[in-house]
Amino acid sequence: MRKIISRAPGRVCLFGDHQDYIQLPVIACAIDRLMQIDAVENGKKYFEVEMPDLGQKKIIPIKQNLDLIPRGDFLNIALKVLQKKNITPDRGFHVLITSQIPINAGLSSSSALTVAWIQFLITAFSNQKISPKDLALLAFETEVIQQGSSGGKMDQFTIAMGNTIFLDTHTNRFQHFDNLNLNLVVGVSGISKDTFGTLSHLKSNTWKSINQVESQIPGFKIANSKVKDLEKNLEYVETKLKPFFYATVSNHDITQRAIEALREDELNPNKLGELMNEHHYILKSYLKITPPLIDQMIDNANISGALGSKIVGSGGGGCIVSITQKKNKQQIIQAIKATGAKDAFAVNITNGAYVKTNF
């Protein structure tokens, strides 16, 4: 009786929030909070899926019509995506899905589940060897392309590849930083997010602002836009859309400066912290995605010694991340919890998704 364990980490965006869906670069890392699938052949013609963290159970037939799948049903959508790759189930499994990743908190629990599920299916029903990049692209097709979602590629690539990556979301080129020794603390607000609604709103207005500049400046490319040209380019953007264009160009510039800092011979956490604070200011003041509790969590973390802090994920709730010194991690954790946040904890940067079988 075959047994398979498939694991995928959560992720934290360090720089480049709300940049991947407009095909600009991001810097993100995988963290040691895992999504785990424990699968055992059950001798049946269906998957028995248990998700105790959600209090849910689900039966998925191995033979079914995959043409009409509701939005958000990543498990079945993945089956449809893999079917096009000639990977189809021929036997059932009992599947237990457990998670250390807080749900709907901005740490990509849904992408971790998608990556772990696809990794399990390929291991169970194919002899194909799949690279982390191809695993990420299959997860991206499942979560975004098949559903017409507003997200980008950051989550899937970071989770599949692991460690810290600089990802050009337009070309899919990336740079790995395998031994980046950053001390990180995550604070979970407990405020649920409307990820789809928030991303749709921000993506739509951002592209409208970019298109207005493109219509006035032949050959304009947002990826080549510079902060020094902001004042001139903003003249072509209608008033209500100016904050979106300003945030896009400013955050892109911050990400570029952050990757230069990461490429230095000696890591400078203080510099990264300053850039993280600058990034958060743009997210808060121009995109306005931070509720009061998130603002208080960040203020408390920074006052207590964090080198820099920012909101993580789509916004409206979710979590924050702080770059800290090793000596004051616990102090910062307690300061975040003192705001009434649901939780706070230290995280380590970790490897990407992996699978074990016949152990």
N, C-alpha and C positions, 0 to 999 in steps of 0.2 A: 504494500500500500504506500503510494508515493506521498511524501510530505515536502512542502515548500514553505520557506519563510522569505517574505519580500519586505524590505524596509526602505523608507525614504525619509529624509530629514525635513524639518521646517526650514524656512529661510527668513533672513532679515535684509531689507534693502538699506544699504549704508548711504548711497548717493544715487540720485536719479529717479526719485519717486515721480510718477506721472510723466515719465519720459519715454518708457518703452513702447507705449501705444502710439507714439508719433515717431517711432523708429530712431530714437536717439539713444546714446549709450547709458549704461547703468553699472553700478558697482554693488554687488550683493554677496552675501555669504550664507552657507548652510550652517544650521545650528543643531546641537545635540539634543533636540527634542524630536522624537521619531514617530512616524506612522508605521504600524506593523501589520502585515497580513500573515496569519498562520493558516495554511491550507492543507487539507488532508483529503485524499480521494474518498468519495462516499459511495461509489458503486451505483450511483443514480444518474438520471439524465438531466440533472439541474444542479445549479449552485445553491447551497444553503448559506446565506450570508447573514452573519450576526454582527451588529454594531452596538455593543453594550454602552458605549459612551453616549450614544444618541438614544438608547432604549429602542432600537429598531431591529427588525429581522426582515429578510427579503429572500424570495425565491426567484432565481433567474434561470429559465429553461435554456439548455444549450442549443436548442433549435427553436427559433422564433423569428417573427417579422421585425426587422430592425429599421424599417422605413419610418415608422411613427414613434419617436421617442421624445418624451417631454423634456423641456429645458432643465438642466441641472442633473439629469440622470447619467452621470459620468461613467458609471459601470457599464451600462448598456451601450452608450455612445462609443466607448472604447472597443467594445466587441464589433461594432459597425466599422470603425476605423481599421481594426486589425483584419477584418474580413476582406478588405480590399488588398491586404498584403498576403492573402491566402493563409491566414492564421485563424483557424476556427476551432472551437471546443468540440471534442468528441466523447467527453466523459465529465461527470460532475465532481465537485469538491465541496466539502464543508469549509467555509471561509470565515475566520474570526478576524475582525478588523478592530484594532485598538490604537489609541493615540495618546502620546504625551504632549501633543501640540494643542494649545488652546484653540477651540473652534470659533470661527468668525471673529478672530482677534487681529488679523493682519499678518499672521505668520505663515500663511499659505497652506493651511491644513487640507484644503480641497485639492490643490495641486500635488501635495505630497501623496494623497490618496490616489489620485489619477496616475502618478508615476509608479507608485508601488503596485497598483492593480495591473497596469500594462506590463510591467516587469514580470509579475506573476504569470500572466496569460502567455507571454512569449516563452517563458521557461517551461510552462506546463504543456504547451501545444505546438512547439516549434523547436527545431534544432538550430535555428538561426542565432548567430552571435550578433548582438546589437551594441553599438557604441553609445556612450552617454549622450552624445549630441543627437543621435537618431532617436533615442528614447525620449529626449526632451521635445523633439519635433513631433513625435507621435502624440505626446501629452498635450502639446500646444494645439495640434489639430483637433484633439478630443474636446478640450476645454473652450477653445476660442473659435477656430474656423468653423467647426460643425454647428456651433450654436450662434454664430454671428455676434459673439461677445466683444466687449470693448477692451479687453486686457491685452497685454503684450507678452513677450517671451521670457521675461526675467525670471518668473517663478519656476517654470519648467526647467530652464537651463541650469539655474542655481541648484535646484534640488537633485537633478540627474547628475550633475558634474561634481558638486560638492566644493568644499573649501571656499575661498573667496575668488570671484571672477569679475573681470571687466568685460562686459558684453556689448558689442556693437549690434543692436537689435535689427539694424537694416541689412547687414551683410552676414550676420551670425558668426562673425569672427570674435574670438575671445582670447583673453589672457588669464592664465591661472596664477594665483598666488597661494602656493601650497602650505607655506609655513608662516602665515601671517599671525603674529602673536598679539592679538588685540584683546583687552579685557572688556567684556561686554555685559551689560545688565539689561534685561527686558522687563518692562512694566506693563501689566495687562489691566486696562481700564475697567473691563466688564461691560462696556457699552457696545451693544451689537451694531454692526455696520450694514448699510445698504450698499454693498459693493457694486452691484450691477448698475443701480441708479446713479451713484456718485461717479463711477467711471464714465458712464454714458454722457452725463452732463458735462464733465470736464473735458472729455475727448472731443465732443461736438464743438464746444466753444473754442477750444484750443485750435482745432483745425480751421474753424471759420476765421479766426484771427490770422493764422498763417496764410490762408488763401487770399485774404484781403491784401496782404503785403505782396504776395506772389503776383497778384493781378496788376500791381503798379510798378514792380521792379522786375524786368525781364531777367530770367536766369536765377532769381533768388532761391536759395536753398536754406531751410531752417538749420540744417546741420552746420552750415558755414557762417551763420549769423554771429556777430560779435556784440558784446556788451557796449562797446564804444559807439555802435551804430543804433543803439536802442532808441534814443530820442528821435532821430530822423525817421526810423522805420515805424515808430508808434504813430506818426502823423497819418499813416495810411489805414490805421485801425480804428473802428468806431469805438466810442467811449466805453460802452459796457463790456467790450472784449479786450480792452487794453491790459487789464490785470493778467489775463491768460497768456497773452503774448509776452508780456514782461517776465512772468514766472518761467515760461518755457526757455527763453534765452538766458535768463539769470541762472536757472538750475543747471542748464547745459554747461555753462561756464564753470560753475562750482564742481561739477563732475569732472571736467577736464583738469581743473586744478588738483582735485583729489587723486586722480590717477597719476599725475606727475609726482605727488607726494608719496604714493605707494611705490613708485619706481625708484625712489631714492635708495642709496646704498644702506642707509640707516632709517628705520621706521621712526616717524615723529608723531606719536599719538596726540600731542598738544595741537599740532597743525591740523590733524584730521578732526579733532574736536571742534576747533574754531570753524572749520568748513561745515561740519555737521550743524552747528548752531546757525550758521548763515543759511544753510539749506532749509532748516526748519522755519526760520523767519519768513522766507518766501512762501512756504507751504501754508503758514498761518495767516500771513498778512495779505497775500494776493489770491491764493486759491481758497482760503478760508475753510479749511477742512478740519480744524481742531476745535472740539467742544471744550468748555471750561475745565473739565476734569483733566483732560490731556494737558492743557496748558499748565495746570497746577502741578501735575506729575513732573513735567519737564522743569518747571521752576524749582521744585523741591530737589530734584536730582542734581541740577547744576549748582544750587546753593550749597548742597552737601558734598560737593567736590567732584562731580562728573566733569570731564574735559569737554563734553559736548553731548547734546541729546536732540532727538527729533522724533516726530510721529512716524510710524511705519504703516505702509499699506495704503489703501484707497482713501482713508480718512473718515471723519464723522464719528469715530470711536476707535475701537481696536487697541493698539498698544504703542509703546515708545521703546526706543533703544538708546542707551547711553554708553559712550566710551568712557572708561574709568581707569583708575590706577588699581593695581591688585590690592593695595592696602586699604582702600576705602569702599570696596564692593558692598560689604554688609551694611555700612553706614548709608549708602545710597539706596539699597534695597529697602531698608527701614523707612527712609524718607519718602520713598514712593508709596509704600503701603500706608503711611500716615495720612495720605490725601483721601483715603477711602477706596483706593484702587483695589481691584479684585485680587491681584497677585503681583509679585515681582521676584525675579530670580536671576542668577548669573547663568550665562550660557557660554559654551565653547564652540569655536568654529570646527566643523567636522567634515568627514568625507561624504560623498554623494550616495545615491541609492545603490543598494546591493541586494543580492539574493543568495539564499542557501537552500540546498536540496539534498535529500537522502542523507541527512545528518544522523 
